[in-house]
Amino acid sequence: MSEPVQPPAAHLPAAPQYPAAPPYPGPGHPQAHPAAPPYPGPGHPQQAYPTTPAAGTGNPLGRAAFIIAIVTLAINLLSSLARPYFYTASVGYDAVIVLDNLIGVASFFVYGLALVLGFIAARRATAHLLAGIAIGVAGAGMIGLAFTWITVSLYRFL
Protein backbone atom coordinates (compact mmCIF):
# COMPACT_ATOMS: atom_id res chain seq x y z
CA MET A 1 0.00 0.00 0.00
CA SER A 2 1.17 3.43 -0.69
CA GLU A 3 1.07 6.46 1.54
CA PRO A 4 -1.53 9.09 0.66
CA VAL A 5 -0.05 12.00 -1.17
CA GLN A 6 -0.39 15.29 0.62
CA PRO A 7 -0.26 18.62 -1.17
CA PRO A 8 2.74 20.79 -0.47
CA ALA A 9 2.44 23.02 2.59
CA ALA A 10 0.93 26.36 1.76
CA HIS A 11 2.73 29.49 2.80
CA LEU A 12 1.48 30.38 6.28
CA PRO A 13 1.53 33.97 7.47
CA ALA A 14 4.17 34.76 10.02
CA ALA A 15 3.18 34.75 13.66
CA PRO A 16 2.30 38.22 14.87
CA GLN A 17 5.11 39.97 16.65
CA TYR A 18 4.10 41.40 20.00
CA PRO A 19 6.20 44.10 21.63
CA ALA A 20 8.21 42.91 24.56
CA ALA A 21 6.72 43.72 27.94
CA PRO A 22 8.51 46.44 29.85
CA PRO A 23 10.54 45.08 32.74
CA TYR A 24 8.61 44.91 35.99
CA PRO A 25 10.28 46.96 38.68
CA GLY A 26 11.30 45.00 41.75
CA PRO A 27 10.00 45.45 45.30
CA GLY A 28 12.45 48.18 46.15
CA HIS A 29 11.46 50.35 43.21
CA PRO A 30 9.12 53.29 43.96
CA GLN A 31 6.65 52.17 41.29
CA ALA A 32 6.50 48.52 42.32
CA HIS A 33 2.74 48.47 41.80
CA PRO A 34 1.60 50.37 38.75
CA ALA A 35 -1.50 52.51 39.19
CA ALA A 36 -4.75 50.97 37.99
CA PRO A 37 -6.09 52.48 34.80
CA PRO A 38 -8.95 54.87 35.38
CA TYR A 39 -12.37 53.50 34.54
CA PRO A 40 -15.82 54.98 34.80
CA GLY A 41 -17.46 53.41 37.82
CA PRO A 42 -20.29 54.31 40.16
CA GLY A 43 -20.32 58.01 40.92
CA HIS A 44 -18.40 58.86 37.78
CA PRO A 45 -20.14 60.97 35.11
CA GLN A 46 -19.86 58.10 32.62
CA GLN A 47 -21.27 55.31 34.72
CA ALA A 48 -20.20 51.89 33.48
CA TYR A 49 -22.82 49.87 35.32
CA PRO A 50 -26.41 49.78 34.10
CA THR A 51 -28.83 51.53 36.34
CA THR A 52 -31.73 49.67 37.85
CA PRO A 53 -35.21 50.81 36.90
CA ALA A 54 -37.06 53.06 39.27
CA ALA A 55 -39.19 51.39 41.93
CA GLY A 56 -42.48 52.54 40.39
CA THR A 57 -41.91 51.02 36.96
CA GLY A 58 -43.53 47.78 35.96
CA ASN A 59 -46.99 46.86 34.84
CA PRO A 60 -49.58 48.56 37.07
CA LEU A 61 -52.45 46.97 35.14
CA GLY A 62 -50.94 43.52 35.69
CA ARG A 63 -50.48 44.33 39.37
CA ALA A 64 -54.12 45.43 39.64
CA ALA A 65 -55.32 42.26 37.91
CA PHE A 66 -53.16 40.17 40.26
CA ILE A 67 -54.51 41.90 43.38
CA ILE A 68 -58.12 41.59 42.20
CA ALA A 69 -57.69 37.88 41.44
CA ILE A 70 -55.94 37.09 44.74
CA VAL A 71 -58.46 39.04 46.86
CA THR A 72 -61.35 37.29 45.10
CA LEU A 73 -59.69 33.92 45.67
CA ALA A 74 -59.22 34.75 49.36
CA ILE A 75 -62.89 35.74 49.72
CA ASN A 76 -63.98 32.48 48.10
CA LEU A 77 -61.70 30.44 50.33
CA LEU A 78 -62.89 32.22 53.47
CA SER A 79 -66.53 31.75 52.50
CA SER A 80 -65.87 28.04 51.95
CA LEU A 81 -64.24 27.77 55.37
CA ALA A 82 -67.04 29.72 57.08
CA ARG A 83 -69.89 27.82 55.41
CA PRO A 84 -70.11 25.03 58.06
CA TYR A 85 -70.24 27.63 60.85
CA PHE A 86 -73.13 29.42 59.14
CA TYR A 87 -75.03 26.15 58.78
CA THR A 88 -74.71 25.43 62.50
CA ALA A 89 -75.65 28.98 63.45
CA SER A 90 -79.27 29.99 63.74
CA VAL A 91 -79.14 32.07 60.56
CA GLY A 92 -81.10 29.55 58.57
CA TYR A 93 -80.25 27.31 55.69
CA ASP A 94 -81.93 29.51 53.07
CA ALA A 95 -80.01 32.60 54.16
CA VAL A 96 -76.71 30.71 53.84
CA ILE A 97 -77.63 29.52 50.32
CA VAL A 98 -78.54 33.07 49.24
CA LEU A 99 -75.28 34.47 50.68
CA ASP A 100 -73.27 31.69 49.06
CA ASN A 101 -74.90 32.31 45.67
CA LEU A 102 -74.29 36.08 45.91
CA ILE A 103 -70.62 35.51 46.70
CA GLY A 104 -70.38 33.03 43.81
CA VAL A 105 -71.99 35.31 41.21
CA ALA A 106 -69.99 38.34 42.34
CA SER A 107 -66.78 36.29 42.33
CA PHE A 108 -67.46 35.03 38.82
CA PHE A 109 -67.75 38.57 37.45
CA VAL A 110 -64.79 39.88 39.44
CA TYR A 111 -62.70 36.94 38.19
CA GLY A 112 -63.81 37.90 34.68
CA LEU A 113 -62.63 41.46 35.30
CA ALA A 114 -59.25 40.21 36.55
CA LEU A 115 -58.96 37.92 33.53
CA VAL A 116 -59.62 40.73 31.05
CA LEU A 117 -57.21 43.08 32.86
CA GLY A 118 -54.61 40.32 32.91
CA PHE A 119 -54.92 39.75 29.15
CA ILE A 120 -54.63 43.49 28.47
CA ALA A 121 -51.59 43.74 30.78
CA ALA A 122 -49.94 40.72 29.16
CA ARG A 123 -50.06 42.42 25.76
CA ARG A 124 -48.09 45.39 27.03
CA ALA A 125 -44.34 45.59 26.62
CA THR A 126 -43.62 45.61 30.35
CA ALA A 127 -43.33 42.87 32.99
CA HIS A 128 -45.70 39.94 32.51
CA LEU A 129 -45.32 37.86 35.68
CA LEU A 130 -48.18 39.31 37.73
CA ALA A 131 -50.42 39.48 34.67
CA GLY A 132 -49.76 35.81 33.97
CA ILE A 133 -50.52 34.83 37.56
CA ALA A 134 -53.72 36.88 37.44
CA ILE A 135 -54.77 35.14 34.22
CA GLY A 136 -54.14 31.74 35.77
CA VAL A 137 -55.91 32.43 39.06
CA ALA A 138 -58.89 34.18 37.45
CA GLY A 139 -59.27 31.55 34.73
CA ALA A 140 -59.12 28.70 37.22
CA GLY A 141 -61.57 30.50 39.50
CA MET A 142 -64.08 31.06 36.71
CA ILE A 143 -63.83 27.45 35.54
CA GLY A 144 -64.22 26.20 39.11
CA LEU A 145 -67.31 28.31 39.72
CA ALA A 146 -68.85 27.28 36.39
CA PHE A 147 -68.37 23.58 37.15
CA THR A 148 -69.78 24.08 40.63
CA TRP A 149 -72.94 25.67 39.20
CA ILE A 150 -73.29 22.91 36.60
CA THR A 151 -72.90 20.24 39.27
CA VAL A 152 -75.43 21.88 41.60
CA SER A 153 -77.88 22.24 38.70
CA LEU A 154 -77.52 18.58 37.80
CA TYR A 155 -78.06 17.53 41.45
CA ARG A 156 -81.42 19.28 41.45
CA PHE A 157 -82.64 17.01 38.68
CA LEU A 158 -81.50 13.78 40.33
Residue, then its C-alpha position, 0 to 999 in steps of 0.5 A: m500500500s502506498e502512503p496518501v499523497q499530501p499537497p505541499a504546505a501552503h505558505l502560512p503567514a508569520a506569527p504576529q510579533y508582540p512588543a516585549a513587555p517592559p521590565y517589571p520593577g522590583p519590590g524596592h522600586p518606587q513604582a513597584h505596583p503600577a497605578a490601575p487604569p482609570y475607569p468609569g465606575p459608580g459616581h463617575p459621570q460616565q457610569a459603566y454599570p447599568t442603572t436599575p429601573a425606578a421602583g415605580t416602573g412595571n406593569p400597574l395593570g398587571r399588578a391590579a389584575f393580580i390583586i383583584a384575582i388574589v383578593t377574590l380567591a381569598i374571599n372564596l376560600l374564606s366563605s368556603l371555610a365559614r360555610p359550616y359555621f353558618y349552617t350550624a348557626s341559627v341564621g337559617y339554611d336559606a339565608v346561607i344559600v342566598l349568601d353563598n350564591l351572591i358571593g359566587v356570582a360576584s366572584f365570577f364577574v370579578y374573576g372575569l374582570a381580573l382575567v380581562l385586565g390580565f390579558i390586556a396587561a400581558r399584551r403590554a411591553t412591560a413585565h408579565l409575571l403578575a399578569g400571567i398569575a392573574i390570568g391563571v388564578a382568574g381563569a381557574g376560578m371562573i372554571g371552578l365556579a362554572f363547574t360548581w354551578i353545573t354540578v349543583s344544577l344537575y343535582r337538582f334534577l337527580 
